[in-house]
Amino acid sequence: MLTQNVGEYAGMIWRALDGNNALSQKEIKKIAKMKDKEFYLGLGWLLREDKLNITEGEDEVYFALK
């Protein structure tokens, strides 16, 4: 069941980032109403597809759509 949902989790992250500047993990999870496990599975999908830019801030990592 979990592997069937990975694409859905990636879509949730995509929709959270669409139209926004870079967001942190915490911001994405809040907007998308995701759990840690769901976030990391979706993040992995989007990173593998080369769909995200990653910027490291002082205390946070920020994600944005390419």
C-alpha positions in Angstrom: 0.0 0.0 0.0 2.7 2.5 0.9 4.5 2.1 -2.4 1.3 2.9 -4.3 1.0 6.2 -2.5 4.5 7.6 -3.2 3.4 9.4 -6.3 0.5 10.9 -4.4 2.8 12.2 -1.7 5.0 13.7 -4.4 2.0 15.4 -5.8 1.1 16.8 -2.4 4.5 18.3 -2.1 4.3 19.7 -5.6 1.0 21.4 -5.0 2.4 22.9 -1.7 5.4 24.3 -3.6 3.5 25.4 -6.7 3.2 29.2 -6.7 5.4 29.6 -3.7 9.0 30.5 -3.2 11.2 28.0 -1.4 9.6 26.4 1.6 11.0 24.4 4.5 10.1 20.9 5.4 7.9 22.1 8.2 6.1 24.6 6.0 5.5 22.0 3.3 4.2 19.4 5.8 1.9 22.0 7.3 0.4 23.1 3.9 0.1 19.5 2.6 -1.0 18.1 6.0 1.6 15.3 5.7 3.4 13.1 8.2 7.2 12.7 8.2 7.2 9.4 6.5 4.9 10.7 3.7 7.0 13.8 3.2 10.3 11.8 2.8 8.8 9.3 0.4 7.4 12.1 -1.8 10.6 14.1 -1.5 12.6 11.1 -2.7 10.4 10.8 -5.7 10.7 14.4 -6.7 14.5 14.4 -6.1 14.9 11.3 -8.3 12.8 13.0 -11.0 15.1 16.1 -10.7 12.1 18.4 -10.0 13.4 20.3 -7.0 16.0 22.9 -6.1 17.4 22.6 -2.6 18.9 25.5 -0.7 20.5 25.2 2.7 19.7 28.1 5.1 21.3 28.7 8.4 18.9 26.4 10.3 16.7 25.0 7.6 16.8 23.3 4.2 14.4 24.9 1.7 12.8 23.3 -1.3 11.5 24.9 -4.5 10.2 23.6 -7.8 12.7 23.9 -10.7 
